Amino acid sequence: LMRTPTLINGAIMPDACPTGSVGTIPVGGVVAARNAIHPGMHSADICCSVMLTDFGKTDPKTVLDAAHEITHFGGGGRSREDQFRFPTELLEMFESNFLLNDQRIISIARSHLGTQGDGNHFLFVGISKKTGNTMLVTHHGSRGVGANLYKKGMHLAEKFRKELSPKTLKQNAWIPYETPEGKMYWEALQIIRSWTKKNHECIHDATLEKLNQEKEDRYWNEHNFVFKKGDLFYHAKGATPLDPKFMPDITGPRLIPLNMAEPVLIVEGATTESNLGFAPHGAGRNTSRTLHKKTKAHLTINEVFEEETKGLDVRFFSNEIDISELPSAYKNAASVREQMTTFGLGTVIYELMPYGSIMAGNWEKNAPWRKR
């Protein structure tokens, strides 16, 4: 990866896991590129991020139940009658950018607003060890909106790769920032960031409204994005920014979730020579989903679920359990935390103890296209 001509520095986090052929940035990788944006190094899930809202002393089950009625997991978006209002200012931002002023993308931006997708995305309710307050945390990215920009970005980068560096791996192609295309793509990334933040806010605000209460606090951070400092572009593919310079609208500490049975860590920290200003973004995986499922083949799905979610209110939106998202699918949380301390990757200032969570589950099992 580091042989890519634009890269001048890199770091790898303890939650890292490979995601492709040799030379592909792993989840948990951070690289600094000079005057270049690499779409393949932020991946299709642009601005995957986490948001926290403090619900005060509200009963956690009440919050989880209300959020369960509000949120949306699985493929596609919301039906027309169930959609959130697409803010006029956001629409104007999309229309102002050549790459996003696309009726298909705008249609997806409308229908995917207030949705969380699938995979490792979640809605978590926990109790603060610091205050005893109930906290709602959501984890998801830019859905189909970001995925469509990513495709356009990769197409642009490939054109430049053929001209500037044909020996560079295709997945590591870049768009030179100083070109009109580079400026346009950077601007599009910021618009996707705004859309994704609003995506979180829709779910949190609708849950507050359903419970007829005001938030006591809120903060958020991306962990899958490109961050600019001067002529350097830090590509974090699954890494939490510690340095405030990377977050223009920072409102609090950062969030690092581990797995549904572990606390969400609330952290702060400083840039060091080796961390490049970043911390882990979670616990990461030891093996692929398929291989993990094979290790559990001697048990029924319900047996695995009962064993790994004891004492928790864990729900799958599709009503189909996905054992590849249960705690044993992820790296040892204590080990990740120990390495955070050893390598100066953020300081835990308090924790959110798990009450329950919602994930997509195996939503494809009963999908319409599977039914005869």
WOCOR-V597501 format. One record per backbone hydrogen bond with DSSP energy under -1.0 kcal/mol. CO is the residue of the C=O (numbers start at 1). NH is the residue of the N-H. Records with the same first field share a line. If there is no record, write none. Layout:
BEGIN
CO: NH, NH
END
This chain:
BEGIN
1: 4
4: 7
6: 34
9: 32
11: 30
13: 16
17: 27
21: 24
26: 29
27: 17
28: 13
29: 237
30: 11
31: 235
32: 8, 9
33: 233
35: 177
37: 175
38: 41
39: 42, 43
44: 46
45: 48
46: 142
48: 223
49: 140
50: 221
51: 138
52: 219
53: 136
54: 216
55: 58
56: 134
59: 63
60: 64
61: 65
62: 66
63: 67
64: 68
65: 69
66: 70
67: 71
72: 116
79: 82
80: 83
87: 91
88: 92
89: 93
90: 94
91: 95
92: 96
94: 97
97: 101
100: 102
102: 106
103: 107
104: 108
105: 109
106: 110
107: 111
108: 112
111: 78
112: 115
117: 74
118: 121
122: 139
123: 358
124: 137
125: 355, 356
126: 135
127: 353
128: 132
133: 128
134: 55
135: 126
136: 53
137: 124
138: 51
140: 49
142: 145, 146
143: 147
144: 148
145: 149
146: 150
147: 151
148: 152
149: 153
150: 154
151: 155
152: 156
153: 157
154: 158
155: 159
156: 160
157: 161
158: 162
159: 163
160: 164
161: 165
165: 168
169: 172
170: 173
175: 37
176: 179
179: 183
180: 184
181: 185
182: 186
183: 187
184: 188
185: 189
186: 190
187: 191
188: 192
189: 193
190: 194
191: 195
192: 196
193: 197
194: 198
195: 199
196: 200
197: 201
198: 202
199: 203
200: 204
201: 205
202: 206
203: 207
204: 208
205: 209
206: 210
207: 211
208: 213
217: 54
219: 52
221: 50
223: 238, 239
224: 47
225: 236
227: 234
229: 232
231: 35
232: 229
233: 33
234: 227
235: 31
236: 225, 238
237: 28, 29
240: 279
243: 246
244: 247
247: 250
254: 267
256: 265
259: 262
264: 352
265: 256
266: 349, 350
267: 254
268: 347
272: 276
275: 278
277: 242, 243
279: 240
284: 331
288: 292
289: 293
290: 294
291: 295
294: 297
296: 299
300: 304
301: 305
302: 306
303: 307
304: 308
305: 309
309: 312
312: 314
313: 357
315: 359
316: 319
320: 362
322: 325
323: 326
326: 329
327: 330
332: 336
333: 337
334: 338
335: 339
336: 340
337: 341
338: 342
339: 343
340: 345
347: 268
350: 266
351: 129
352: 264
353: 127
355: 313
356: 125
357: 315
358: 123
359: 317
360: 318
361: 363
362: 365
364: 367
367: 370
368: 371
END
